[in-house]
Amino acid sequence: MKSYHVLVVDDEAEIRDAIEIYLKNEGMTVFKAGNGLEALSILEEEDIHLIILDIMMPKMDGITATFKIRQEKNIPIIMLSAKSEDTDKILGLNIGADDYVTKPFQPLELVARAKSQLRRYTNLGHYKESQDEISVRGLTLNKLTKSVTVDGHEVRLTATEYKILELLMGHTGRVFSIEEIYERVWKEPYLNAENTVAVHVRRIREKIEINPREPKYLKVVWGIGYKIEK
């Protein structure tokens, strides 16, 4: 089997570690998180192919995490639930989880379900290899070299400008609010940072647009935020 990346999310370290052992024996790479917030952070940084997600966790539970994940990603999700959490389990399936395993569970059964979900995900064509390069009508961003070109000419961006552009180009057509851009790029809570984001966006436009006043790529959606036009 291909070396898939699996994210295991559970607030009990012993459970995370035990699942990791069995998945690694199948050649999978395992990432671990103790709650939903940590899981969402890992999903921003890593190319994950399957999530094994506990329901009851501190800071952010599995139901909330599933809801947030499904707003952007169709990665298969297997929920872990105690028998007393049947109502939450049904809710989780209704908002987008693909399968569930009841605690206590047999590790080999969980591995079998993980393999099944990965086969479905890949065979149905939902999974696409992560792109090292993103191109939008002559604007190209290379994730390996951290470089940006416009019609073949290199554009020099600061590290922050690059992160903003990478975020927007990775989701062409989607509008990101100023608050979301700030929290994803700066990794800290948004506190009246509208001018900070606006200044960086203006500088990006000056570098990638022929006419920054009539941008071809980086568009503003008034009252909402910014997007890269498809």
N, C-alpha and C positions, 0 to 999 in steps of 0.2 A: 504493500500500500504506500501511496505517496506520503511524504512527511507533512501531514496536515498540522495546522496550529489549532489547539483546543484551549479555550479559556475556562478554567474551573473556578466557580465563584461560590464560596461557602465561608461562613464566619468561624467554622471549626477547622483549625489547622490540621488536625489529625485526618479529617475526611479529605481535605484538599491533597494532603501528602499521599494518602492511600490511593486515591483516584489517579494521581500523577504516576505512581509506580506502574499501575496496570496499563495506562495509556502509553507510557514510554516503552513498555514491552512490545507494543504494537507499532513502534516506530514513529509515534506522534510527538510533536513538540508541545509542551504544556506551559501555559501561563496561568498564574494564580492570583485571585483577589479575595479579600475578606468581606466585601460588601458591594452593593450596586454602584456606588460612586467610584470605587477603585476600578470596577469592571469597565465603566464608561470611559475612564481615563486610558485604560489599556487599549480599548477599541479604537481610540483616536490615533494611537501610535503604532499599533501592530495589525498585520493582516491575519485576522482570525477567521477560521472556517467552521467552527462549531463552538457553542457555549453550553456548558453544564452549570445550571444556575439554581441555587437554593432559594426557597421562598422566604423563609423567616431569617432576616439579617438586620443588624443595626445600620443606622445612617441612611441606607436606601435598600428597601426589600426587593425581592425578586420580581414581584408584580410590577412595581414602579419601573424597575430597570428594563423589564421586557417591553413595557409600553414605550419607553424612550428609545430603546434599540430599534423597535419596529417603525419608528418615524423615519428612519434612514436606511436600515439594513435588513436584508432578508436571510441573514445567517441562521441556520437551524439552531433551535434552543431546546435543550432537554431540561425540564424542571425537576428538582429534587424536593419531595414534600413528605412530611410526616402524615400518618393516617388521619390525624386530627385536623389537617389542613385541606380537606376535600373541597370545601367551598373556594378557597384560594386557588387550588389546583385547577378547578373548572374555569375560574376567572382568568387564570394564566393562559389556558388553552384558548379561551375566547379572544384574548387580545393578541395572540400570535405565537405562543409556545407551540412546538411541534410534537413534543412527547413528554412523558413524565415517568419518573421512577420513585416508588414509595420507599422511604426509609423505615427500617434498615433494609439495605439492598445487597444483592450479590454482585460484587465487582465485575464478574465476567458477564453478567446480564447487562450491566451499564455499558461495558465495552462493546457488546454486540449491538446495542441500540445506537451507540455512537457511530459505529461502522455503517449501520443501516442509514442513518441520517446523512452521513457524508456521501454515501453512494447515491442517494436520492438527489442530494444537492448538486453533485457533479454531473450525474447522468441526465438530469433534466435541463442542464445548461444554465442553471442559475449562478454557478460559480465561474468567475473569470479570474485568470491570473492577474495579480496586481500589476498595474502598468508602471514601468519605470519612467515612461515619458507620456505627458499629456499635451495634446495639440488642439488648439481652437482657432481655426481660420488664420493660420500663420503665426499665432502666438504659441510657443512651445516651452514647456517646463520639464526639465530632466531631474528626476528625484535622486538619481545616483550621483550626478555631478553638481547638483544644487544650482544649476544654471538656467537662465531664461534667454530665449532668443525671439526676435520679431522679424519674420521674413528672412531668417538666416543670420541676422545681425544680433550679436550678444548684447544683452542689457544688464547692467550692473545694479543689483538690488542689495539693500542691507539685509541682514538676517531676518529682521522683523517684517520687512516688506515682502521677502520671499515667503515667509510663513503665511501671511495674509493671502498672497496670490495663490499659493498651493492649496489653501483651504477652499477658496472660491473656485479655482479651476477643477478641483476634485469633485465639485458638485455643480457643474455648469447648469445654468438656468434656475438654480435655487437661490432664493433671497435670504441672506443672512442679516440678522439685526446687528446694530452696532454693539449691543451688549454681548451677543453671542460671539462675534468676531473677537472682541476684547478678551473675553474669558477663555476662549480656545487658544488664542495666540499668546497672550500674556500670562495665562495660567493663574489668574487671581481674580477675585470678585470685582465686578464692574461697579465703580463708584464715580459717577460723573466724568467718565473718560471719553465722552463723545468727541471732543476736540482732538484727543490723541489719535483716535482711529481715523478721523477725517483728514488730519495732516498726513498720515501715512498713505491713505488712499490717494490723496492729491499727488504725492510724490511718485507713487506707482504709475499713476496716469501720465505724469510728465515724462516718464521713462518708456512706457509701452505704447502710448497713443500718438498717432500722427498729429491729431488736434485734440488736446486734452479737454477743450471746451465742448467738443462733440465726440465723445468717446465711442470707439468701435467695440471695445471689449468690456471694460469695467464700468457698469451702469449703476446709477443710483435709482432706487425705487423710493420716491419721496414718502417720508413718514414711516418707512419700514427699515430700509437698510441698503445693502449692496449685493450685486450679483455679477457673474461673468456671463455675458450673453452667449447663447448656444450658436 
